[in-house]
């Protein structure tokens, strides 16, 4: 610094002509070689007293001293060329402070040397010193930094910006862009804006993206791009943050931004949020334009009623609907399968077109064709196609694929192939979906050989044939992309090239055509892999189904296991397919094992899975099997599915009636009772509740609200549970100390009606317990049945229960006390019945059971 001051001091003395300005450059460089070196004393001692006589800030600089100004500007230029910007700024500020205009000083500077110094510093990675120190210093003296950059220095700055971009330093990059934009640099030329936005998107940093966009005059468009890019990443929260920033940075509502954020809501699957945004517009008395309405209807196209409501609101607000609006309405009708409504809309559109109000486009016709295709109304689809041709609209690939699909869905393979030929004649380029639709039509029509012949003919390269001539052999099965020469039949004699790219779906369809030929299906999967295609979950599910269809259950399960070993997570379809195979080959234990495995891997069963597993057993043999099925049934109901539980009820009733196998009863009675369930019977829930292991110590049976048949099944279910636990040696049931209580319902004193009891339930239970099973039953008021006011039930159904004497006269006639009416089965009779069952059971031996009675 002292050397620098010496230079400044000596700069006040006009240099002699024999001493060029370059004389001062070399000693200054030496002073900067080491920051710790002490300044050397001047060799001439006469100069030492001169330091205090001159001002280091050039206070004595005279405006008319042109030679001195030139000298200092040259010195400043050389300092800048060496990258010594701190010294450069010190001289520049002193010169300007002495009264020299910044423009005059800038005109005398060597800007090429200055730009060279900037490039040197930037190449050395000292971006901070250039931006913070130099730019601010130039601004203080009234010089725009952008004026000091030439092409070389700009390129160095561009390289530094790209380095930050490549390293992913989004905060440093955006801060630099903000600084450069503040100094009037064209930041668009330094780095591609889309690259900066992409970096912010990839790092989920909406704040940085917003800050960057604010540096452009067309920030509204930038905001829309940011919102859309976040939407493509399914990051709705960041997209909403950018949307709010867009609203704050514009004085008027930006309809493009509203449309974009609504589209993003659709991409992210949050259609309710799109409605909230729309309602916010209306709340602010802002009328959306037609494009906002179109986006809102499109996002909510799966809700036909809402889409129609928006359409009516649109007309009410005076917004004119365009053809896109009506196309979205047709799309909603297609999704909702409302064919008649779609026909009415299409008819109205045709009338508007006849009047010249609207012009139907290819999307209108294609959507209407798809409506009929999904409804298997192929003739109507062909009529729409004729309307399309009459109007001069050329069908595109989507139109042709929908037409082919319409015939394929109706099982018209020949008509579908005819349309395929017609598409080729019209110059259409079929995509993989067109090929797959034809193959699928053949498979659905059980024309498996034809499907394989078509596939081989399409793969054959360079052959001339028609799509109907499908008896040719394939010459090359190893190419992923082939070109088949197809002559349309009988519409054209021209031969045209058709690109054919098999997809994973193509091979999946062919694997279905293999039937039970596992090795052929496996060969197709291997061929798929050789072509660079990856089998998906559907592929593996089909292979499991084919293997199981061949009778190889173990092989099907092994394929399922191999998915886990290869790191592929099987989905619900794969597991359901494997469970179906086990059920078909009568392996219920294996089926339930796979069902439990689904829970282990957190795979949620679907409706087909539940229905399949519940039919795994044709009859129940043990309590555990019943509990297992009932647990699945309850899980199914909790998942929100409404099962058809008639089949399960039959099995449960058959299992419960097994209690009476060794009793004297009418065996034909069971079959007559199966259909006596109510439409909303809660039988299975009641059975599940009473058969839970957690109720092992509870000897209470609640029959309130049940029919006679349901009450009978509940009682038999509990008795069978007690019997199996007793025979198995369960100590809980071997040492029962209480009677079994059966709750019938509440009864008012003085009334013969028991609330919660259906007609005949009490008599049916008494007959079952006393007559069929030989158990003793008594009223809840007396343990033995001989107590005061109560006696034992007899087998006569006509006998009634004698109620205990009470002081009913003192009670109010309008509010009588309620008594819980119960029946009780004596533990002595139950033990006797259980011992008889155990003696008739082959195992375990009676000597191994200890019976305790009191």
Buried (B, 14 or more C-beta within 10 A) or exposed (E): EEBBBBBBBBBBEEBEEEEEBEEBBEEBEEBBEEEEEEEEEEEEEEEEEBBEEBBBBBEEBEEEBEEBBEBBBBBBBBBBBBBBBBBBBBBBBBBBEBEBEBEEBBEBBBBEBBBBBBBBBBEEEBBEBBBEBBBEBBEEBEBBBBEBBBEBBBBBBBEBBBEBBEEEBBEBBBBBBBBBBEBEBEBEEBBEBEEBBBBBBEEEBBBBBBBBBBBBEEBBBBBBBBBBBBBEBEBBEBBBBBBBBBBEBEEEBBBBBBBBBBBBBBBBEBBEBBBEBBEEBEEEEEBBEBBBBBBBBBBBBEBBEBBBEBBEBBEEEEBEBEBBBBBBBBBBBBBBEBBEBBBEBBEEBBEBBEEEEBEBBBBBBBBBBBBBBBBBBBEBBBBBBEBBEEBEBEBBBBBBBBBBBBBBBBEBBEBBBBBBBBBBBBEBBBBBBBBBBBBBBBBBBEBBEBBBBBBBBBBBBEBEBBBBBBEEEBEEBEEBEBBBBBBBBEEBEEEBEBEBBBBBBBBBBBBBBBBBBBEBBBBBBEBBEEBEBEBBBBBBBBBBBBBBBBBBBEBBBEBBEEBEEEEBEBBBBBBBBBBBBBBBBEBBEBBBEBBEBBEEEEBEBBBBBBBBBBBBBEEBEEBEBBBBBBBBBBBBBEEEBEBEBEEBBBBBBBBBBBBBEEEEBEEEEBEEBBEEBEEEBEBBBBBBBBBBEEEEEEBBBBBBBBBBBBBBBBBBBBBBBBBBBBBBEBEEBBEBEEBBBBBBBBBBBEEEEBBBBBEEBBBBBBBBBBBBBBBBBBBBBBEEBEEEEBBBBEEEBEEEBEBBEEEEEEBEEEEBEEBBBBBBBBBEBBBBBBBEBBEEBEEEEEEEBEBEEE
